[in-house]
Structure formats: structure tokens, C-alpha cells
């Protein structure tokens, strides 16, 4: 397990991008999760200007909001950050919402914070959700995070992803056109209790 900077030590993060074509799946990016901790962190860092204020993305500082509202807020935050970066927005699609929700549930059910928590392949949730079905080519990625539910607000998680190079690369990748977001709050993952698991997936189909 790698060492992490103090700025990221309060949350566990992992990032993965997968390109899918007729020849199969190819992992592009993966970085190991950092140790989880229970404390929240302020919105700081060199990327803070990319984090939308709550006047733009309402509920961004609320770690206890309704999951549906928090998913919308995270989508708003992602598109705000992409706009500041000069990258086209992503739209929410049902297939990625389904695959993100399944990945969050697998992390909890199998008790392992990882892109492949149960050993079925990191890309399996995308295939089961039918993402790319009927298209010649599809590419997709995911950022995941786990943090104490008391502090895991959408803005805090988005800021953590922005301050991690691989997560930021996923978030700002210009060819992404679609997104799916999921979270599970107040769950246990292995020995971590009362945590929130966040999953943000991106994709493009042609």
C-alpha cells in the first residue's frame, strides 16, 4: 500500500480507466487506495477553484442529504469542474447509474475497497449493465472513494478526486460524454464502519 500525502490521508481513493473495443478490455490507469480515516477535511488545495460553491451545486456540503439529491449534486460538481477546465459536460445515463450502484454494493458485500472487490473483474459491472451493447466501441472509467459518513459530502469527495492526479485525469478526460454516480451511506466495509462509499463512472460510446 502506498504512502499518501496529508491532503488525502483522510479518505481512501482509487481510480481506474478501462477501454473496451472489439478485441476486449485494456486497463489504462489504476492507483492503490489510501488508508481510510474518520475525519473530514476542508475544501483546500490548488484545485479549489474547480469546486463549485453551494450556490451553484446545492447540497454540496451536506453529507446526510437524500442519496438521489447527492447524486445530482455530484454530477453538477463534476460538470462545473469540467467547465472550468474547458472540457465538455457529461450527461447522466441509466447504464452507468446501474453499474455504479452495483460496484458500490459489491464493495460493501465483499468487504473490500477495490475496483474488483469480489474477484469477478473490474469491468464486469459495466458489462452486466449493458454499457456499450449495440455500439462498436465503448470506453469507461471509475473513481471510487470511501470516507466516514460524517464528512463524505459531495464537495469533499470531489475535491479529494481533484487533488489526486489519476482521479483528476479521469474526471477531466475530454472524450467522456456520459456519467453514472452512486453512493451508499452508513455502511461497513471490512473493519471500517459508518462510512460512505462513492462511485463515479464515466463513459463514451460510438
Buried (B, 14 or more C-beta within 10 A) or exposed (E): EEEBEEBBBBBBBBBBBBBBEEEEBEEBBBBEBBBBBBEBBEBEBEBEEBBBEBEEBBBBBBBEBEBEEBBBBBBBBBBBBBEBBEBEBBEBBEBBBBBBBBBBBBBBEBBBBBBBBEEEEBBBBBBEBEBBEEEEEBBBBBBBBBBBBBBBBBBBBBBBBBBBEBBBBBBBBEEBBBBBBBBBBEBEBBEBEEBBBBBBBBBBBE
